[in-house]
Amino acid sequence: MRKIEKTDAPESLIRFKRHNRNARYANLTEVERNDIRTKCAEEQFYLCGYCCKRVSGSSIDTVNEHIEPRDVAPDKDLDFSNIIASCKTRQQCDNAHGSARLQLTPLMSECETELSFSISGRVRGNTQRAKALIETVNLGDHEKNNKSLVQQRKKLSDALLYANGVDPGEGLDDEELLKLVIEDIETPRDGELQPFAPVVINILNGWLAN
């Protein structure tokens, strides 16, 4: 997971709120919804805010996800700082979130350290709130919970490591080289990061810590 740095709301949303002071998210037109989705995807370098798989920013595969759910915090349903781009995968991420309150979110820097990813594709929570997040949005702590995501994560993470000259099965002992690989992977290209890039960075940082 990667901390999301929120920016200013899209102009269309600002205008809508100015002219519709008592409106809610449900009152938005497709123009505002699309602009929110596009802006969030850009902020996230076209990765789902939870699982880090690729999203396009279009309604085909991307949804506007409210960190604090609309039915729990209706006063924040038009707050752009409360909205991220999520994939539309069934029983995962936005689709699994529901009305649960999240104590750890992608808007917090701790999301990069309280979750630990392994080369197997699994994720582990290092704190209770991280474990709750993994369970709530179904991020695949075990194959029986989300086999598809675990397999996707392993396959694409392996591919990204190989592309950077690292054999996932052997690791890398050269600390300086590891840092260079991390720097390369965390650098967006044309405004995009590779799918699961934050996962690979998390794995490599784990290698550095050992």
Number of C-alpha atoms within 10 A of each C-alpha: 27 26 17 18 13 16 11 9 17 18 12 15 20 15 11 16 17 11 10 12 8 8 14 16 15 10 12 16 11 10 10 19 19 20 18 24 23 22 22 32 27 16 18 25 24 26 30 30 29 24 25 23 22 21 23 18 27 14 16 10 15 26 27 23 24 23 23 21 19 19 11 12 14 13 11 19 22 22 15 20 17 18 24 27 30 31 27 20 15 9 15 22 23 26 16 17 21 15 15 15 16 17 11 20 22 18 18 13 15 15 21 17 17 17 20 20 23 19 19 17 24 20 20 17 19 12 13 12 17 22 18 17 24 22 17 20 20 22 24 23 22 16 14 9 14 16 16 11 22 22 16 15 28 21 15 19 26 20 15 19 20 12 10 15 11 17 13 17 9 7 13 15 11 9 13 10 12 20 15 12 18 21 11 13 20 16 13 13 11 7 12 17 20 21 22 25 25 24 27 28 25 21 20 22 16 14 14 15 8 6
